[in-house]
Amino acid sequence: MKILLDGCSMTWGLNLDPKDRLEHLLTTEAGHTVTNNSRPGKSNLAMSMDIYNSAEDHDLILVGWSYTSRFYLKYKNYDIDFMPTVSVLDLPIERDSGLLNDAYNNFHKYFYTMFENKFASNFSDMLVNQTYTWCKYQGKKCVFFSWDHRISDFDIYYPYIPPHHKLPCGHLNQAGTRQLFTNLKELINES
């Protein structure tokens, strides 16, 4: 099966050896072909956009939806992810004498000054619901899981990963990723 995998650092496998990441397990142990669009810091908006642009050649869309406080803009060919805790632009691009970095810092400052969690949560719920509806309309199978509670029109899997299966930073360790893989494999087989 051809899987489009998307998500944030929890799905991507931050701080894990590549052989312990979800993508590798789905490929080597479950025998799927995986396109991995996940990345650390990715927002639900960025995931929804990438799924819309990349789902065509895939049978199953597997998404680990992220936290509502994240935002995303595209600048030229660069993905610019915003999180409340990261106020420094870190892209390998010409900084136009610092103008882009200044713009990022100002946007970050004002966006999170005006940020309201209820609006962002509703926006994320809408993105998740619309992405699911669009994928189903395209004839795609979907397995969605989330690290943040979503109000949805369909079932979303909420992984419980015990503290001893997490790294000190809160990301999944090898055992936590293995547990997530096992549970997702079951959901994929049911889809």
C-alpha positions as CSV (number, residue, x, y, z in Angstrom):
1,M,0.0,0.0,0.0
2,K,1.2,3.5,-0.8
3,I,1.0,5.7,2.3
4,L,1.3,9.4,2.6
5,L,2.5,10.0,6.2
6,D,2.2,13.5,7.7
7,G,2.7,15.0,11.1
8,C,5.0,17.0,13.4
9,S,8.1,15.9,15.3
10,M,6.2,13.2,17.1
11,T,5.3,11.5,13.8
12,W,8.7,12.3,12.2
13,G,10.6,10.8,15.1
14,L,12.7,13.6,16.6
15,N,15.8,12.5,18.5
16,L,15.4,8.9,17.2
17,D,17.7,6.9,15.0
18,P,16.2,6.7,11.5
19,K,15.7,2.9,11.8
20,D,13.5,3.5,14.9
21,R,11.2,6.1,13.2
22,L,7.6,5.4,12.2
23,E,8.4,5.8,8.5
24,H,11.0,3.1,8.7
25,L,8.8,0.7,10.6
26,L,5.9,1.2,8.2
27,T,8.3,0.5,5.3
28,T,10.4,-2.4,6.6
29,E,8.1,-4.2,9.0
30,A,4.7,-3.5,7.4
31,G,5.8,-3.6,3.8
32,H,4.3,-0.3,2.8
33,T,5.7,2.3,0.4
34,V,5.8,5.6,2.4
35,T,6.1,9.2,1.4
36,N,7.0,11.0,4.6
37,N,5.9,14.7,4.7
38,S,6.1,15.0,8.4
39,R,8.7,17.4,10.0
40,P,9.4,18.9,13.4
41,G,7.3,21.9,14.2
42,K,4.7,21.3,11.4
43,S,1.3,22.8,11.9
44,N,-2.1,21.4,11.1
45,L,-2.4,24.1,8.3
46,A,0.8,22.9,6.7
47,M,-0.3,19.3,7.0
48,S,-3.6,20.0,5.4
49,M,-2.0,21.9,2.5
50,D,0.6,19.2,1.9
51,I,-2.1,16.5,1.9
52,Y,-4.1,18.5,-0.6
53,N,-1.1,18.8,-2.8
54,S,0.3,15.3,-2.4
55,A,-2.4,12.7,-1.8
56,E,-3.1,11.9,-5.4
57,D,-0.7,9.0,-5.8
58,H,-1.4,7.4,-2.4
59,D,-3.8,4.8,-1.2
60,L,-3.9,5.7,2.5
61,I,-3.4,9.1,4.2
62,L,-1.9,8.6,7.7
63,V,-1.7,11.8,9.7
64,G,-0.6,12.7,13.3
65,W,-2.3,16.0,13.8
66,S,-0.4,18.5,15.9
67,Y,-1.1,21.3,18.4
68,T,-3.4,24.2,17.6
69,S,-0.8,26.8,18.6
70,R,1.2,26.3,15.5
71,F,0.9,28.3,12.3
72,Y,2.5,28.2,8.8
73,L,3.3,30.4,5.8
74,K,5.1,29.6,2.6
75,Y,7.8,32.0,1.4
76,K,9.1,31.3,-2.1
77,N,9.9,27.6,-1.8
78,Y,10.4,27.5,1.9
79,D,8.1,26.3,4.6
80,I,8.1,28.7,7.5
81,D,6.6,27.1,10.7
82,F,5.6,29.2,13.6
83,M,5.4,27.9,17.2
84,P,5.0,30.0,20.4
85,T,8.3,28.8,21.7
86,V,10.4,29.4,18.6
87,S,10.9,33.0,17.7
88,V,14.0,32.7,15.5
89,L,13.8,32.0,11.8
90,D,16.1,29.1,10.9
91,L,16.1,28.6,7.2
92,P,19.0,28.1,4.8
93,I,18.1,31.1,2.7
94,E,19.5,34.5,1.9
95,R,18.2,36.7,4.6
96,D,17.8,39.8,2.4
97,S,20.1,41.8,4.8
98,G,18.0,40.7,7.7
99,L,14.6,41.9,6.4
100,L,13.1,38.4,6.2
101,N,14.4,37.6,9.7
102,D,12.9,40.9,11.0
103,A,9.6,40.2,9.3
104,Y,9.5,36.7,10.9
105,N,10.3,38.1,14.3
106,N,7.6,40.8,14.0
107,F,5.0,38.4,12.7
108,H,5.8,35.9,15.4
109,K,5.6,38.6,18.1
110,Y,2.2,40.1,16.9
111,F,0.7,36.8,15.9
112,Y,1.2,35.3,19.4
113,T,0.2,38.5,21.1
114,M,-3.2,38.2,19.4
115,F,-3.4,34.4,19.5
116,E,-6.6,33.0,21.0
117,N,-6.6,29.2,21.6
118,K,-10.4,28.8,21.1
119,F,-10.2,30.3,17.6
120,A,-7.0,28.2,16.7
121,S,-8.7,25.1,18.1
122,N,-11.8,25.7,16.0
123,F,-9.6,26.4,12.9
124,S,-7.7,23.1,13.5
125,D,-10.9,21.2,13.9
126,M,-12.2,22.6,10.6
127,L,-8.9,21.7,8.8
128,V,-9.0,18.1,10.1
129,N,-12.6,17.7,9.2
130,Q,-12.2,19.2,5.7
131,T,-9.1,17.2,5.0
132,Y,-10.8,14.0,6.0
133,T,-13.9,14.9,3.8
134,W,-11.6,15.8,0.8
135,C,-9.6,12.6,1.2
136,K,-12.7,10.4,1.3
137,Y,-14.0,12.3,-1.8
138,Q,-10.8,11.4,-3.6
139,G,-11.3,7.8,-2.7
140,K,-8.5,7.6,-0.1
141,K,-8.4,5.5,3.0
142,C,-7.6,7.6,6.1
143,V,-6.1,6.9,9.5
144,F,-6.0,10.1,11.6
145,F,-4.5,10.4,15.0
146,S,-3.9,13.5,17.1
147,W,-1.8,14.7,20.0
148,D,-4.4,17.4,20.8
149,H,-8.1,16.9,21.3
150,R,-10.1,17.5,18.1
151,I,-13.9,17.9,17.6
152,S,-14.5,15.8,14.5
153,D,-17.2,14.1,12.5
154,F,-15.3,10.8,12.4
155,D,-13.1,8.7,14.6
156,I,-9.7,10.0,15.5
157,Y,-7.2,7.8,17.4
158,Y,-5.6,9.5,20.5
159,P,-2.5,7.6,21.3
160,Y,-1.7,7.0,25.0
161,I,2.0,6.7,25.4
162,P,3.1,6.1,29.0
163,P,5.8,8.4,30.4
164,H,8.5,5.7,30.4
165,H,8.0,5.5,26.6
166,K,8.9,9.1,26.1
167,L,12.2,11.0,26.0
168,P,12.8,13.8,28.6
169,C,11.8,16.4,26.0
170,G,8.3,14.7,25.7
171,H,8.9,13.1,22.3
172,L,8.5,9.4,21.8
173,N,11.4,7.1,22.5
174,Q,12.0,3.8,20.6
175,A,9.5,1.9,22.7
176,G,6.9,4.7,22.4
177,T,7.3,4.8,18.6
178,R,7.1,1.0,18.5
179,Q,3.8,1.2,20.5
180,L,2.4,3.9,18.2
181,F,3.4,1.8,15.1
182,T,1.7,-1.4,16.5
183,N,-1.5,0.5,17.2
184,L,-1.5,2.3,13.8
185,K,-0.8,-0.9,12.0
186,E,-4.0,-2.4,13.5
187,L,-5.9,0.7,12.4
188,I,-4.5,0.6,8.9
189,N,-5.5,-3.1,8.6
190,E,-9.1,-2.1,9.7
191,S,-9.4,0.8,7.2
